[in-house]
């Protein structure tokens, strides 16, 4: 992908924060899509996830063994439909779909994550709407079990709205990032208007089963507005409320603490939830640590405290919105970072950096950074349509490219997700010149190793006529003609996992 296209995509994403999407949404649903360039399957006709590609040679033998957790949604500032449907998506290291759930064309999805709820594995993602100014107007958290049954849907207590930025399940509860509008604020001390609206941000804890609100940490009550790096100038504020804080990640830390990242203060805050007090700040105007020059960051996302005490983050390094409504020059290229904190000396140094790509990349917003079990690093480039896996030494191993205007807020990795769908496999048959090909798929089933084809004169009289190893999301199996078929999924030991309904030849 050329640097010109990268910059064009970044600019379109940036401009989407500063333009009204209402006119575009009136012409077509926000999630309008085309199937051209997307996946299509004979046995799963309504399923059209986006088809990702690569722009460098993949070093497949060096990749971590597992799958990628994504959630496709459109760059609302770009024209035309999405390529493929929007929704949470799991792909393997070959970028082939493992599981996909379309959210339809009237809502957006983001932030697919794997978690544990009451001792069992679950997936969660955000569904909702946001405007061309980046303001979330509607949002909810969706949680499904390993059978893909929906077990919880959570909305925030008014006037708060769950944002797309983060959700973390801890025991029976869930922590979510939230926003609210606070009107009639005198923002003149910060370069704004005398009677303006503030877009406040916070973190809340809810009981997932009942939706009962348990705790709120409100940025406005705990962080001075003067810490914001985003000016509240009259011209900027005219596009909407002043987004002074912009909470974009939360991590539950032992000892009744949470680590909160705020993009627009350039800082992460370790918060004692018993007192609401900030234990320490990393970055920003009042950092508790003196950072080395190469360890500084700005407009960051996805700050995580690692088991060894290091901190990982995605450093967008872009961009302040000036008083005239235009974006300032990026501080530098975006990158994934690992910082080493010296608690005794109160210093932060750079332990690792991940930024090698075919071309220099400057993300306007969004993004993620994750260290993987084998020492590799996974970087999601946010508003740019890429995610990349790097070796421990920073060598680029995989550079995945989203099609068209598709993107994913985060790119995360799992080596442990086991999907056992509550619904059966799907099959279909197509005949040409007396030869029949049977197509078999099972959306989200991770333990299928092979497929059997059962055929016969009718659904009551079927026998096994063919078997083939699984070859991707959908497996094509040549067989003779028959009146009726079924497909049967087998695991690696030959045990039957599931059987489709009968279908015609």
C-alpha positions in Angstrom: 0.0 0.0 0.0 1.4 3.4 -1.0 2.3 6.1 1.5 -0.2 8.3 -0.5 -3.0 6.0 0.2 -2.0 5.6 3.9 -2.0 9.3 4.3 -5.3 9.7 2.5 -7.0 7.0 4.7 -5.6 8.7 7.8 -6.9 12.1 6.7 -10.3 10.7 5.9 -10.4 9.1 9.4 -9.3 12.4 11.0 -11.8 14.4 9.0 -14.6 12.1 10.2 -14.1 13.6 13.7 -14.8 17.0 12.3 -17.7 16.5 9.9 -21.3 15.7 10.4 -22.2 12.2 9.4 -26.0 12.9 9.4 -26.2 13.6 5.7 -24.3 10.4 4.8 -26.4 8.3 7.1 -29.6 9.7 5.7 -28.6 8.5 2.2 -27.6 5.0 3.3 -27.4 3.0 6.6 -24.2 3.6 8.4 -23.2 -0.1 8.0 -24.1 -0.3 4.3 -21.9 -2.8 2.6 -21.0 -4.5 -0.7 -20.2 -8.2 -1.1 -17.6 -7.4 -3.8 -14.3 -8.1 -2.3 -15.8 -9.8 0.7 -16.0 -13.5 1.6 -19.0 -15.4 0.3 -19.9 -19.0 1.1 -22.2 -21.5 -0.6 -23.2 -23.1 2.7 -23.5 -19.8 4.6 -25.2 -17.6 2.1 -26.0 -14.7 4.4 -22.5 -14.4 5.8 -20.1 -11.9 4.2 -17.2 -10.9 6.4 -14.5 -8.6 5.0 -11.6 -10.4 3.3 -8.3 -9.2 4.6 -5.0 -9.3 2.6 -1.3 -8.8 3.4 1.2 -6.3 1.9 4.4 -8.1 2.9 5.4 -11.7 2.9 4.1 -13.4 6.0 6.6 -15.2 8.2 4.1 -17.9 9.1 6.4 -20.2 11.0 7.3 -17.4 13.4 3.7 -16.2 14.2 2.2 -17.0 17.6 -0.1 -20.0 17.4 -3.7 -18.7 17.7 -6.3 -16.5 16.3 -7.0 -12.7 16.0 -10.0 -11.0 17.6 -11.3 -8.1 15.5 -14.5 -6.1 14.9 -15.1 -4.5 11.6 -16.8 -1.1 11.2 -16.6 1.7 8.7 -14.5 4.8 8.7 -17.6 7.1 8.8 -15.7 9.9 7.2 -15.0 7.9 4.0 -17.5 7.6 1.1 -19.1 4.4 -0.2 -20.1 1.2 1.5 -18.1 -1.1 3.6 -16.4 -4.2 2.0 -18.4 -6.9 3.7 -20.6 -6.8 6.7 -19.7 -5.1 10.0 -19.4 -7.1 13.1 -17.2 -9.0 15.5 -14.8 -11.3 13.6 -12.3 -14.0 14.5 -9.7 -14.9 11.9 -6.8 -17.4 11.9 -3.2 -16.7 11.1 -4.0 -17.1 7.4 -6.6 -14.4 7.8 -9.5 -16.8 7.0 -12.7 -16.4 9.1 -13.2 -18.6 12.1 -16.3 -16.9 13.4 -18.3 -13.9 12.3 -21.4 -12.2 13.6 -23.1 -9.5 11.4 -24.6 -6.7 13.5 -26.7 -5.5 10.6 -26.4 -2.1 8.8 -27.9 0.2 11.5 -25.4 -0.1 14.3 -21.6 -0.3 14.5 -19.5 -2.8 16.4 -16.1 -2.6 18.0 -13.7 -4.1 20.5 -14.2 -7.9 20.4 -12.5 -9.4 23.5 -12.2 -12.8 25.1 -12.7 -12.9 28.8 -13.8 -15.1 31.7 -17.2 -14.8 33.4 -18.1 -17.0 36.4 -15.2 -19.3 35.5 -16.3 -19.8 31.8 -14.8 -18.3 28.6 -16.9 -15.6 27.0 -16.6 -13.1 24.2 -17.7 -9.5 24.5 -18.1 -6.6 22.1 -19.6 -3.1 21.8 -22.6 -2.2 19.6 -23.9 1.3 19.1 -23.6 4.5 17.1 -21.3 7.4 17.0 -21.4 10.6 15.0 -19.0 12.1 12.6 -17.6 14.1 15.5 -16.6 10.9 17.3 -19.4 11.3 19.9 -21.0 8.1 21.0 -24.8 8.6 21.0 -25.8 5.0 21.8 -23.9 2.0 23.1 -24.2 -1.3 24.8 -22.0 -4.2 25.7 -22.9 -7.7 24.4 -21.6 -10.9 26.0 -21.9 -14.4 24.5 -20.7 -17.8 25.9 -18.5 -20.3 24.0 -21.7 -21.6 22.3 -22.3 -18.1 21.0 -25.5 -17.7 23.0 -26.1 -14.2 24.2 -25.9 -14.2 28.0 -25.8 -10.5 28.8 -26.5 -7.1 27.3 -25.5 -4.1 29.3 -26.4 -0.4 29.0 -25.1 2.3 31.3 -27.1 4.1 33.9 -28.4 7.5 32.6 -26.9 10.0 31.8 -23.8 7.9 31.1 -23.4 6.0 27.8 -21.1 3.0 27.3 -18.4 4.0 24.8 -16.8 1.7 22.3 -13.4 2.0 24.0 -13.1 -0.8 26.5 -14.8 -3.4 28.7 -13.2 -5.8 31.2 -15.0 -8.6 33.0 -13.8 -9.2 36.5 -15.5 -12.0 38.5 -19.3 -11.4 38.3 -18.8 -7.8 37.4 -17.8 -5.8 34.3 -15.8 -2.5 34.1 -16.7 -0.2 31.1 -15.6 3.1 29.8 -18.5 5.7 29.8 -19.3 9.2 28.7 -21.8 11.8 29.5 -22.7 15.4 28.4 -22.3 18.1 31.0 -23.9 21.4 29.8 -23.6 25.0 30.9 -19.9 24.9 31.6 -17.8 28.1 31.6 -14.8 27.0 29.5 -13.3 30.4 29.0 -10.3 29.6 31.2 -9.4 26.9 28.7 -10.0 28.9 25.5 -13.7 27.8 25.2 -17.0 29.5 25.4 -18.8 30.9 28.5 -21.7 28.5 28.2 -20.5 25.3 26.6 -21.0 21.5 26.9 -18.3 19.2 28.3 -18.0 15.7 27.1 -17.1 14.1 30.4 -15.6 10.6 30.6 -15.3 7.9 33.3 -15.1 4.3 34.2 -18.0 2.3 35.8 -18.3 -1.1 37.4 -21.6 -3.0 36.9 -22.9 -6.4 38.1 -23.2 -8.1 34.8 -26.2 -10.3 35.6 -28.5 -7.6 36.9 -27.0 -4.5 35.3 -26.7 -2.8 38.8 -24.3 0.1 38.9 -21.6 -0.5 41.6 -19.0 2.1 41.2 -18.1 5.2 39.1 -14.8 7.0 38.6 -15.5 10.4 37.0 -12.6 12.1 35.3 -14.2 15.6 35.8 -14.2 15.0 39.6 -10.6 13.8 39.8 -8.6 15.3 37.0 -8.3 19.1 36.4 -9.5 20.3 33.0 -6.2 22.2 32.7 -4.5 18.8 32.2 -6.1 18.4 28.8 -3.9 18.7 25.7 -7.0 19.3 23.5 -7.9 23.0 23.4 -11.5 24.0 24.1 -11.2 26.8 21.6 -14.4 28.3 20.3 -13.9 27.1 16.8 -13.2 23.5 17.9 -16.0 23.5 20.5 -18.5 24.5 17.7 -18.2 21.0 16.3 -19.7 19.6 19.6 -18.9 19.2 23.2 -15.3 19.6 24.4 -13.7 16.2 24.7 -11.2 17.1 27.4 -10.4 13.6 28.7 -11.3 10.8 26.2 -10.9 7.6 28.4 -10.0 4.8 26.1 -8.9 1.9 28.2 -9.3 0.4 31.6 -7.4 -2.4 33.3 -8.4 -4.0 36.6 -5.3 -4.3 38.8 -4.9 -6.3 42.0 -5.4 -4.3 45.3 -8.7 -2.6 44.3 -7.0 -0.5 41.6 -7.7 0.3 38.0 -5.4 1.7 35.3 -7.1 4.2 33.2 -5.8 5.7 29.9 -7.0 9.2 28.8 -6.0 10.1 25.2 -6.5 13.8 25.5 -4.4 14.3 28.6 -1.6 12.1 27.2 -1.6 10.2 30.5 -2.5 6.9 32.3 -3.7 7.0 35.9 -3.4 4.2 38.5 -6.6 4.8 40.6 -7.4 3.4 44.1 -11.1 2.6 43.8 -11.5 2.7 47.5 -10.6 6.4 47.7 -10.9 7.5 44.1 -7.4 8.9 44.5 -4.8 8.8 41.7 -1.8 6.7 43.0 0.4 7.7 40.1 0.3 9.3 36.6 2.3 8.1 33.7 2.7 10.9 31.0 0.9 14.1 30.7 1.5 17.5 32.3 1.9 16.1 35.9 3.6 12.8 35.4 4.8 10.9 38.5 7.7 9.6 36.3 10.4 11.4 34.4 10.4 9.8 30.9 13.4 9.4 28.7 13.1 11.3 25.4 12.4 8.1 23.4 9.8 6.9 26.0 7.4 9.8 25.7 4.0 9.4 24.1 1.0 11.4 23.1 -2.7 10.7 22.3 -2.1 7.1 23.4 -4.5 4.1 23.5 -4.6 0.7 25.2 -2.3 1.2 28.2 -1.7 -2.1 30.1 0.3 -2.9 33.2 2.3 -6.1 32.6 3.0 -8.8 35.1 6.6 -7.8 35.4 5.7 -4.1 36.1 6.4 -2.8 32.6 3.7 -0.9 30.8 2.6 -1.5 27.2 0.7 1.0 25.1 -0.1 2.1 21.6 1.3 5.6 20.9 -0.8 7.3 18.2 1.4 10.4 18.5 -1.3 12.3 16.6 -3.0 14.8 16.8 -4.2 18.0 18.4 -7.2 19.7 16.8 -6.3 23.4 16.4 -8.6 26.3 17.1 -9.4 26.5 13.3 -10.7 23.0 13.3 -7.7 21.5 11.5 -5.4 18.8 12.8 -1.9 19.7 13.9 1.2 18.0 12.5 1.8 14.5 14.0 4.4 14.4 16.8 5.9 11.4 15.0 5.0 8.0 13.6 2.6 5.8 15.5 4.0 2.7 17.2 3.6 0.1 19.9 5.7 0.7 23.0 6.8 -1.1 26.2 8.0 1.2 29.0 10.0 0.2 32.0 9.0 1.9 35.2 11.5 2.5 38.0 9.3 3.0 41.1 12.2 4.0 43.3 13.8 6.5 40.9 10.4 7.6 39.4 11.6 7.2 35.8 10.3 5.6 32.7 12.5 4.2 30.0 11.8 2.5 26.6 12.1 -1.3 26.8 10.8 -2.1 23.3 9.2 -0.4 20.3 7.3 -1.9 17.4 6.8 0.3 14.3 8.4 -1.3 11.3 6.0 -1.3 8.4 6.2 -1.0 4.6 5.6 2.8 5.0 5.6 5.3 7.8 2.2 5.2 9.6 0.5 8.0 11.5 -2.9 7.0 13.0 -5.3 9.8 13.8 -6.9 7.8 16.7 -7.8 4.3 18.0 -5.2 1.5 18.1 -4.0 -1.3 20.3 -0.8 -3.0 21.5 -0.5 -6.6 22.9 2.4 -8.7 23.9 1.8 -12.3 23.0 2.6 -15.6 24.9 5.6 -16.4 22.7 7.1 -12.9 23.1 5.8 -11.5 19.8 3.8 -8.2 19.7 0.5 -7.4 18.0 -0.2 -3.9 17.0 -3.6 -2.7 15.8 -3.2 0.5 13.8 -6.6 2.0 14.7 -7.8 4.5 12.2 -5.4 3.0 9.6 -6.6 -0.2 8.0 -3.8 -2.5 9.3 -2.8 -4.8 12.1 0.7 -6.2 12.4 2.5 -9.0 14.3 6.2 -8.5 15.2 8.9 -10.7 16.6 10.3 -10.0 20.0 13.2 -8.1 18.3 10.8 -6.0 16.3 10.9 -7.8 13.0 7.6 -7.5 11.0 6.1 -11.0 10.6 2.6 -10.2 9.4 1.0 -7.0 8.0 -2.7 -7.5 7.5 -4.7 -5.0 5.5 -8.4 -4.2 5.7 -10.3 -3.7 2.5 -11.9 -0.4 1.4 -12.9 1.8 4.3 -13.1 -1.0 6.8 -11.2 -0.8 10.1 -11.0 -2.3 13.6 -10.4 -0.4 16.8 -8.3 -3.1 18.3 -6.6 -6.2 17.1 -6.2 -8.8 19.9 -4.9 -12.3 20.0 -6.2 -15.6 21.6 -4.5 -19.0 21.8 -7.3 -20.5 24.0 -10.7 -19.8 22.4 -12.8 -22.9 21.9 -16.0 -22.4 20.1 -18.8 -25.0 20.3 -21.8 -23.4 18.5 -25.3 -24.1 19.8 -26.5 -24.2 16.2 -25.7 -27.1 13.8 -23.3 -27.1 10.8 -24.5 -25.9 7.4 -24.3 -27.7 4.1 -25.2 -27.1 0.5 -24.8 -29.0 -2.8 -24.1 -27.7 -6.3 -24.2 -30.0 -9.4 -22.4 -29.5 -12.7 -22.3 -32.0 -15.6 -23.4 -34.9 -13.4 -20.8 -34.2 -10.7 -21.8 -32.9 -7.3 -19.8 -30.7 -4.9 -21.0 -30.5 -1.3 -20.0 -27.5 0.7 -19.7 -27.7 4.5 -19.2 -25.0 7.2 -19.8 -24.4 10.9 -19.5 -20.7 11.9 -17.4 -20.5 15.0 -16.6 -24.2 15.5 -12.9 -24.4 16.4 -12.5 -28.2 16.9 -13.6 -29.4 13.4 -10.8 -31.4 11.8 -12.7 -33.2 9.0 -16.1 -33.4 7.3 -18.2 -36.4 6.2 -20.8 -36.3 3.5 -23.9 -38.4 4.0 -26.0 -39.0 0.9 -29.1 -41.0 -0.2 -32.4 -41.0 -1.9 -34.1 -39.1 0.9 -33.3 -37.7 4.4 -34.3 -40.9 6.1 -31.9 -43.1 4.1 -28.4 -41.6 4.1 -25.0 -43.2 4.3 -21.4 -41.8 4.4 -20.2 -41.4 0.9 -17.2 -39.0 1.3 -14.8 -37.6 3.8 -12.3 -34.7 3.6 -10.1 -32.8 6.0 -11.3 -29.3 6.8 -9.9 -26.6 4.5 -10.7 -23.2 5.9 -14.1 -21.8 6.8 -15.9 -23.7 4.1 -14.8 -27.1 2.8 -15.7 -28.3 -0.7 -16.1 -32.1 -1.1 -16.6 -33.8 -4.5 -19.2 -36.6 -4.5 -21.7 -38.4 -6.6 -25.2 -37.2 -7.2 -28.0 -37.9 -4.8 -31.5 -36.6 -3.8 -30.6 -35.6 -0.2 -27.4 -34.8 1.8 -26.2 -34.0 5.3 -22.7 -33.0 6.4 -21.1 -34.2 9.7 -18.3 -32.5 11.5 -15.6 -34.7 13.1 -12.9 -33.7 15.6 -9.2 -34.8 15.4 -10.1 -38.2 16.9 -13.0 -38.9 14.6 -15.7 -38.1 17.1 -18.9 -36.6 15.7 -19.2 -32.9 16.8 -22.4 -32.1 15.0 -24.6 -32.9 11.9 -26.4 -30.5 9.6 -30.0 -30.6 8.7 -30.8 -32.4 5.4 -30.5 -30.5 2.2 -31.3 -31.3 -1.4 -28.9 -32.3 -4.1 
